Amino acid sequence: MTLPDNYPLTARGVDDYPVKVGSMLLTMVDPHEGFESAYNRWYERDHYIAGCLIGPYNFAGSRWVATREMKDLRWGVEGAVADPIDAGSYVAIYWIEAGHHEDWDAWALKQVRSLYGNGRGFSERAHVHTVTFDHVGDDYRDADPVPVELALDHAYDGIVAVWLDGREGDAAALHTRLRDSGALKELLDGSDIEIASSWTPRPEFRNSRDSAPMSLGTPGGQENRLCQLFFVGGDVRAALPRFRTYTDRLGAEAVADTLLVAPFLRTKVGTDLYVDQLW
């Protein structure tokens, strides 16, 4: 018997459900030395929730940490994204539902001013790279993968964040070239890297955003900037030689310039794990 496509007992694939991510907020931050635990607890117990997750259409979030070991494994261009290249101990990432970025952004601007105006900010930190991005596309290792919409909730062991500037065309053209050339497939196949998600900075973040209550760090980049988040189900250290091959290939083929490759570990929510390993 052939079941209809919308039959409720049919388990469907990654493209078959209506909730889609359309944009993200990525914020890479350093606490000031001596304030590591206080920052970690403030962000996790207050700002992560009150500054983002309770906002409209912000349907997922996650936090990641770069220990000293992880920072020492980075490569790229000094100051292009992280200034210096080992700046940025924590990354928080949030998914915003497709078609609703403006709804979320209008709320977020009012909310952050309200929080800071009521003494719920944290001055002993520095933004390294805080940018909102539009979703470009996703590539998966497996035929029936974890959808990118669930990636922040899946408890992956680590991520690798890669920032590229394409040599020709915009970010969408670069993503198409990475896919069509087989570079992404070569990176993913047979690895612990399950998802490659690709993003480009929203126009308002291509330069510094004046409406923010503090400096947000380096600008997002121009139309050719592609930020890729790779979700790793295993030891992120073991995956890095594949990323070196990937970025070396992009340079050798004059496809893109690699600005930053940065591995992060998943934080353990509700604990101060890693706060003594940042420097």
C-alpha positions, 0 to 999 in steps of 0.5 A, a space after each residue: 500500500 502506498 501512503 500519502 506524503 502527508 500521512 502522519 505515521 510516515 517519518 520524513 526527512 530533513 527538508 520535510 518539516 516547516 520550521 526552518 532557521 533563517 538567521 543566527 546571532 553569533 557572539 564571540 566574547 572574552 571575559 576579563 581575566 579574574 572574572 571568568 566564573 562570574 561571567 560564565 554564570 551571569 551569561 548562562 543564568 541570566 543573559 543567555 535567557 533574558 537577552 536572547 532565548 525568551 525573544 520571539 522566534 528565537 527557537 534554539 541556542 547553545 554555548 561553546 568554549 575555547 580553552 587555551 588548548 583550543 585557541 592554540 589550534 587556530 589558524 587564519 589572518 590575525 585581526 580579520 575576525 579575532 583580534 588577536 587571533 586567539 581572542 574569544 573564549 566563549 561563543 554563543 549561537 542562536 537560531 532565529 526562525 526564517 522570515 522573522 529576523 526583523 521581529 526578533 531584532 526589534 525585540 532584541 534592541 529594546 531588550 538589551 537596552 532595558 537589561 543594561 538600563 536596569 543593571 543587568 549587564 556585565 562590563 567585565 567582558 569584551 566582544 570579539 566578534 558579534 554579528 547576525 547572519 543570514 542562512 545560506 545553506 547546509 551540507 550533511 555527511 549522512 543521508 538522513 541527518 540531524 537537521 541543522 534546526 536541531 543541531 544546537 540541541 543535539 549536544 555535539 561534542 564540538 564545533 569548528 567555526 570557519 570564516 572565508 572571504 570568497 575571491 569571486 562573487 558573493 557568499 552564496 556563489 562561494 557556497 555553491 562552488 564549495 559544494 559543486 567542487 566536492 570540497 565540502 563532500 571531501 571534508 565531510 565523508 568518512 569523518 566525525 563532522 556531521 553538518 556544515 552550515 553556511 552563513 553570510 553577515 546581514 547588511 547591518 553588520 558589514 560595518 560596526 553597528 552604531 545602535 549597540 550599547 557597546 563595541 561588538 568587536 570586528 565587523 561581519 565582513 562584506 558580501 563575499 564573507 562566508 561563515 561556516 559552522 561545522 558540528 562534530 560528533 567526536 574529538 574536535 582535535 582529530 577533525 582539524 587535519 581535515 580542515 587544514 586540507 580543506 582551507 589549503 585547497 581553497 587557497 591553492 585553487 584561488 577559491 577563498 581566503 581563510 580568515 579564521 579556523 577556530 575549534 570550540 568545545 561544548 560547555 557543560 551547562 550549570 557548571 564552571 567547567 573550563 573557566 580555569 583553562 581559558 588563558 
